[in-house]
């Protein structure tokens, strides 16, 4: 066995997976997450860190575009798995190791594509013009004359939250950010790292199939903990989700959550769906595990809530909405 | 120069790699416990993760600043190795600098540039924001770290790491400066993007400074992070834990055992705590840690004065 084969076989033992939740296919996402946790496979935070692109369901036409961009951005060796039925998730993942370490196929894949990361969507020509509220006397010269590296456009200027006129960068966040609900995209204008405008877009909108509210609450807790960077807590929450709301893992999780002072301090004051802040939201979710009503996400409120937050915090707030049934003016 | 000292530099690299493997394995073991997975030797090995990054292709973005991106990617590992150069192993030390403590501090300040460049070079919004987050975090931890380093130097009346060890005898610094010791460990976690301080590379930014890097670039950056934690743990031992002081076993064994202990504490902290958002941590840094560490330096100075002959 040559060196490359050895590397390929070792690498295939613990692939990093970019999970694509598809709207309306929640059970499949749960199944996939359970398999990854059980096998100790890692979840990738971005396409650059992923070996496997796992679609939990057949993506609709709008989401499919984003999936394609992510696929192009994966460095390779890479494998794409589309599970179209709940029973398919595990068998499909079982084939991943063999496909990843199949060197002839991977070599062909590498030869037949452009350099990873240079996808169509990263092409500056496709980027919307970033110039709200343009002041012609100041900005035109910049926009017209200067060729920036890679052909990027100079950002326009917008009013920021402190009343300054700063650059405004148009950017789409999601839908494949860790913890984000399937198909949710946030089209934002950024000044520095602060959102000065946000629109919530729901791609391929589909209602989620029914599930026991206590399990949905545990799922929402897992997503929130993951987004807040408490990886162990999230693992335990997903275990609780898999074993049911009355099992010992759930009791263990709730006990740990009550003691999690640092988490509460970190979440305090951040906007939450239908609660005062994310701490109150977390408590409501804990209540919902025991049978109280689930909070509902409201997209139009979300779009208002994230304005004025920095990108990371906004991402956390979106993830907090993620696992809940959404109402409101998502486009 | 005796042969043993010539061998010290390669030995230090081997030990560094060993400690990185141990901390990785300990982390995987804790993860397996949280997920309820059975523990297996294969599950603890870093080899699969290393192999996949070695095999992976190098990625690029539309208009990267390739040179600075690579500098930022390789920088943390280099800084960690240079930090270890002033940590004594028994009586031997690679670089016997009269200003070893300042050297360590200088290496940690270099990280400001390296991590920021790792974010800047990728020419991507989330990576760049990750880089700036590191600077925001650094503004909060750097002063407490400097004051925490000042306390043992004041007690020993020297910036030479070996003299700091000699000044402790069998009354370790951690006894009279527990605050400085705790703050130092916090700051090691902070400059290494470790656990609660990984906000610059956190998932909410799709990996932040790591968002765009793959293959060998990513391997270097991740290895650098682990190496920084090891270097920080190793440096805590001569500063606060009496260096090689201990019964029965030779000095160098105690240095290694204590390093391992500190490292395992950092691994446990990593998994148990959520990410501290930099803007919240800034408040803690300036309102709590700066006054506390200043108080620590004051107390240490008073002890020195009281014990002066």
Boltz contact constraints between the chains, C-beta under 6 A:
constraints:
  - contact:
      token1: [A, 7]
      token2: [B, 51]
      max_distance: 6.0
  - contact:
      token1: [A, 7]
      token2: [B, 54]
      max_distance: 6.0
  - contact:
      token1: [A, 7]
      token2: [B, 55]
      max_distance: 6.0
  - contact:
      token1: [A, 10]
      token2: [B, 47]
      max_distance: 6.0
  - contact:
      token1: [A, 10]
      token2: [B, 48]
      max_distance: 6.0
  - contact:
      token1: [A, 10]
      token2: [B, 51]
      max_distance: 6.0
  - contact:
      token1: [A, 11]
      token2: [B, 51]
      max_distance: 6.0
  - contact:
      token1: [A, 11]
      token2: [B, 52]
      max_distance: 6.0
  - contact:
      token1: [A, 11]
      token2: [B, 55]
      max_distance: 6.0
  - contact:
      token1: [A, 13]
      token2: [B, 48]
      max_distance: 6.0
  - contact:
      token1: [A, 14]
      token2: [B, 48]
      max_distance: 6.0
  - contact:
      token1: [A, 37]
      token2: [B, 35]
      max_distance: 6.0
  - contact:
      token1: [A, 40]
      token2: [B, 37]
      max_distance: 6.0
  - contact:
      token1: [A, 40]
      token2: [B, 43]
      max_distance: 6.0
  - contact:
      token1: [A, 45]
      token2: [B, 203]
      max_distance: 6.0
  - contact:
      token1: [A, 45]
      token2: [B, 206]
      max_distance: 6.0
  - contact:
      token1: [A, 45]
      token2: [B, 207]
      max_distance: 6.0
  - contact:
      token1: [A, 46]
      token2: [B, 206]
      max_distance: 6.0
  - contact:
      token1: [A, 46]
      token2: [B, 207]
      max_distance: 6.0
  - contact:
      token1: [A, 46]
      token2: [B, 211]
      max_distance: 6.0
  - contact:
      token1: [A, 48]
      token2: [B, 59]
      max_distance: 6.0
  - contact:
      token1: [A, 48]
      token2: [B, 212]
      max_distance: 6.0
  - contact:
      token1: [A, 48]
      token2: [B, 214]
      max_distance: 6.0
  - contact:
      token1: [A, 75]
      token2: [B, 56]
      max_distance: 6.0
  - contact:
      token1: [A, 75]
      token2: [B, 57]
      max_distance: 6.0
  - contact:
      token1: [A, 75]
      token2: [B, 59]
      max_distance: 6.0
  - contact:
      token1: [A, 75]
      token2: [B, 214]
      max_distance: 6.0
  - contact:
      token1: [A, 75]
      token2: [B, 215]
      max_distance: 6.0
  - contact:
      token1: [A, 76]
      token2: [B, 57]
      max_distance: 6.0
  - contact:
      token1: [A, 115]
      token2: [B, 60]
      max_distance: 6.0
  - contact:
      token1: [A, 116]
      token2: [B, 57]
      max_distance: 6.0
  - contact:
      token1: [A, 116]
      token2: [B, 59]
      max_distance: 6.0
  - contact:
      token1: [A, 117]
      token2: [B, 59]
      max_distance: 6.0
  - contact:
      token1: [A, 117]
      token2: [B, 60]
      max_distance: 6.0
  - contact:
      token1: [A, 117]
      token2: [B, 61]
      max_distance: 6.0
  - contact:
      token1: [A, 122]
      token2: [B, 62]
      max_distance: 6.0
  - contact:
      token1: [A, 149]
      token2: [B, 63]
      max_distance: 6.0
  - contact:
      token1: [A, 150]
      token2: [B, 62]
      max_distance: 6.0
  - contact:
      token1: [A, 150]
      token2: [B, 63]
      max_distance: 6.0
  - contact:
      token1: [A, 171]
      token2: [B, 125]
      max_distance: 6.0
  - contact:
      token1: [A, 177]
      token2: [B, 206]
      max_distance: 6.0
  - contact:
      token1: [A, 178]
      token2: [B, 203]
      max_distance: 6.0
  - contact:
      token1: [A, 193]
      token2: [B, 129]
      max_distance: 6.0
  - contact:
      token1: [A, 227]
      token2: [B, 204]
      max_distance: 6.0
  - contact:
      token1: [A, 228]
      token2: [B, 274]
      max_distance: 6.0
  - contact:
      token1: [A, 229]
      token2: [B, 202]
      max_distance: 6.0
  - contact:
      token1: [A, 229]
      token2: [B, 274]
      max_distance: 6.0
  - contact:
      token1: [A, 229]
      token2: [B, 275]
      max_distance: 6.0
  - contact:
      token1: [A, 230]
      token2: [B, 274]
      max_distance: 6.0
  - contact:
      token1: [A, 232]
      token2: [B, 34]
      max_distance: 6.0
  - contact:
      token1: [A, 232]
      token2: [B, 271]
      max_distance: 6.0
  - contact:
      token1: [A, 235]
      token2: [B, 34]
      max_distance: 6.0
  - contact:
      token1: [A, 235]
      token2: [B, 35]
      max_distance: 6.0
  - contact:
      token1: [A, 236]
      token2: [B, 34]
      max_distance: 6.0
  - contact:
      token1: [A, 239]
      token2: [B, 36]
      max_distance: 6.0
  - contact:
      token1: [A, 262]
      token2: [B, 273]
      max_distance: 6.0
  - contact:
      token1: [A, 263]
      token2: [B, 274]
      max_distance: 6.0
  - contact:
      token1: [A, 266]
      token2: [B, 274]
      max_distance: 6.0
  - contact:
      token1: [A, 266]
      token2: [B, 277]
      max_distance: 6.0
  - contact:
      token1: [A, 266]
      token2: [B, 280]
      max_distance: 6.0
  - contact:
      token1: [A, 311]
      token2: [B, 129]
      max_distance: 6.0
  - contact:
      token1: [A, 312]
      token2: [B, 204]
      max_distance: 6.0
  - contact:
      token1: [A, 312]
      token2: [B, 205]
      max_distance: 6.0
  - contact:
      token1: [A, 315]
      token2: [B, 204]
      max_distance: 6.0
  - contact:
      token1: [A, 316]
      token2: [B, 204]
      max_distance: 6.0
